């Protein structure tokens, strides 16, 4: 199963909204497996996402699973992502 990267980043709480996640992708602040990500790219289990959040904090996460629904509760967000060492993914 796959999910758009902008939707995945907003569902898992990396970005507050899908539009903010999409803007970050369009402006080159998000990478997927070391390559610059477009908002429509698909995320799959095992992918590594690197990003620079709006507060300029660099972040690297590993995708543990892809949500089956379009809603994820705050307590379940950590089931889908794992924060990793900054050098695991390509720097943003």
Secondary structure, DSSP 8 states (H G I E B T S, - for coil): --EEHHHHHHHTTSSSSHHHHHHHHHTT-EEETTEE--TT-EE-TT-EEEEE-TTS-EEEEEE----SSS---GGGGGGTEEE--TTTS---
